[in-house]
Amino acid sequence: MLPTVLKSIGVYRFYERWLEVDITSKEMPEHVGIILDGNRRWGFEKYHEKLDGHLYGARTGEDFLEWCLELGIKTVTLYVFSTENFLRPEEEKSTILKLIEDETRKMITDRRIHESRVHVKALGRLELLPGSLREALAEIERVTASYDEHYLNIAVAYGGRAEIVDAAKRIIDEVKSGTLDEGLVDEDTFRKYLYTSHLPNPYPELIIRTSGEARLSGFLLWQAAYSEFVFLDVYWPEFRKIDLLRAIRTYQRRKRRFGK
């Protein structure tokens, strides 16, 4: 039995390496967005405890970032907590937000963040978050503010509709104050008021969602107009590097016409 298992592991690793070489020889997505879905279902099915899924999901998030850095992907946007998630039970909500805080604090001193010069930024209505989490996010933003080789966006307390509303309110305020000419407001101007205005490329070429669900759930509604979507029937805690490689291969096989 053991030799068979070792053989299958060897074949898997060979295929993963072959796939990585194959996709990196072609045009890679510059910006990848991912909706981390299926933590609760995985935790319940595996351990009969939904909250365990979030813990394992956090570990997968660390691996995912490392894989993206290895592949040379410049920008990654993680959808970790939506505005609607505030409606979840208090225990689950506090567990998720504490995990996000713990992961954020680990990144502050993570050598991979600093060696790869990853600019980290939180996207969302951050005023809704607990004070300690806001402090951690502010600190990781501060220590990585000068980096520009890679970008990691943490969409937390985030909603695509909320983002558009917030951008519209800022524009209205500036038009009223006379600092912005109403006649100059166009799509390019609007982009500058979104949460992603700091990015060299705010538009993800590829958006991945795990758990088998096939919807955006409010993720980057403005920015995703011409994104390619890949929906994977795997829960987030079980997401592997080979799943990322296959998603990128699917993206590379599509013809992107942008309506032309």
ABEGO torsion letter per residue (X at the ends): XAAAAAAAAAAAAAAAAAAAAAAAABBBBABBBBBBBGAAAAAAAAAGBAAAAAAAAAAAAAAAAAAAAAAGBABBBBBABBAAAAABBAAAAAAAAAAAAAAAAAAAABAAAAAAGBBBBBBEBAAABBAAAAAAAAAAAAAAAABAABBBBBBBGBBAAAAAAAAAAAAAAAAAAGABBAAABBAAAAAAABAAAABABABBABBBBBGGBBBAGGBGAAAAAABBBBBBBBBAAABBAAAAAAAAAAAAABBBAGGX
